[in-house]
Amino acid sequence: MEPFIRWFGGKTSKLDKFTGFLPSNVRDRVYFELFLGSGAMLFHLKPREAFISDLNERLINCYLVIRDELPALIKELDGFRDAEKKTWNAGFGKDEKLRELYDGIKSEFNDSPVQGARSAAMMIYLNVRCYNGLYRVNSSGEFNSPFGGDDKKRRLIYDARNLASMSAYFKNNAVTIFAGDYRQAPICDVPYRKRFYFLDPPYVPLTKTASFTQYGSSPWEEKDFDNFRVFLDGLNAGGAKFLACNSDTPKTRALFAGYHVFSHAIQRSASCKGNDRGTVKEIVVTNYPVTSIDDFIA
Ligand SMILES: C[S@@+](CC[C@H](N)C(=O)[O-])C[C@H]1O[C@@H](n2cnc3c(N)ncnc32)[C@H](O)[C@@H]1O
């Protein structure tokens, strides 16, 4: 099982590094991931009991549809696949027709309600076919990535087997899925000492111009990060274990002071600009001791 969507800040490529920080008894704990995005860690761990959420309602709708309406979702996606096939027969002008198809689906997506199989299918389609393959919205919350062009090694719109595994995973395990702010999780009677939180919130920007509107939510401000610290302190006081990550800046160092902070250099993403030899530093923060992790400096 792997993420069905590519997501800004997705952790798929970093999983092997991050898993070294998980508490040894993580599988005996109830798993909480409240900034879910593409859910890389969730699908890696496949916990039996989990609470997963994200502020992005369109994204969470996809997860709910994968769980509850998979046949309807596949039907919609196959409709897009068939519409694409028709454009291939157009010969000359094919690229323009693919772009028109994409733009039509983009308009419908932005104008339609955030629910059901059609909305989920449009989100998946647009994500695969857009430029850079990443969900991105403008300041009004509208999906605004341009068409990615007709690439010769065209990716399939979806992986049926992966979606079926995901659907079965959600149905056969106690996974509670909800949309909303991370502090508004539904009431749950799992004692804090039995909880593990993997928390991957928006990153503190490395430059003044960087922001996080890509997710469909407002960029995090100073007070949002301060609230996050208060949230972590609440988890810690209750006895829960957490692993959080963010960029390595003086601000995050101050924000997470008192917890275990490990730093490592990672390759800048292709979309980043800068001349610092292509790497940026990220931190992993835990409220439990972690030993001997390669590449990380405590
Ligand atoms: C760094 S991404 C998470 C990436 C994820 N770990 C993955 O592997 O794809 C941060 C996520 O936090 C979500 N988010 C932003 N503000 C939020 C809030 N107040 N409450 C819950 N989720 C929020 C965004 O929608 C985004 O999906």
The ligand as an ORCA input file, in Angstrom:
! r2SCAN-3c Opt
* xyz 0 1
  C       3.661     18.557      5.534
  S       2.010     18.162      5.032
  C       1.837     16.514      5.598
  C       2.466     15.543      4.647
  C       2.246     14.092      5.012
  N       3.017     13.683      6.153
  C       2.558     13.190      3.812
  O       3.337     12.240      3.927
  O       2.017     13.463      2.730
  C       1.039     19.109      6.162
  C      -0.461     18.878      6.123
  O      -1.076     19.626      7.177
  C      -2.376     20.017      6.747
  N      -2.817     21.116      7.639
  C      -2.471     22.432      7.600
  N      -3.022     23.094      8.653
  C      -3.707     22.169      9.371
  C      -4.481     22.229     10.580
  N      -4.666     23.372     11.258
  N      -5.040     21.082     11.049
  C      -4.883     19.919     10.364
  N      -4.176     19.803      9.215
  C      -3.579     20.910      8.734
  C      -2.209     20.356      5.292
  O      -3.439     20.269      4.607
  C      -1.172     19.292      4.850
  O      -1.806     18.179      4.275
*
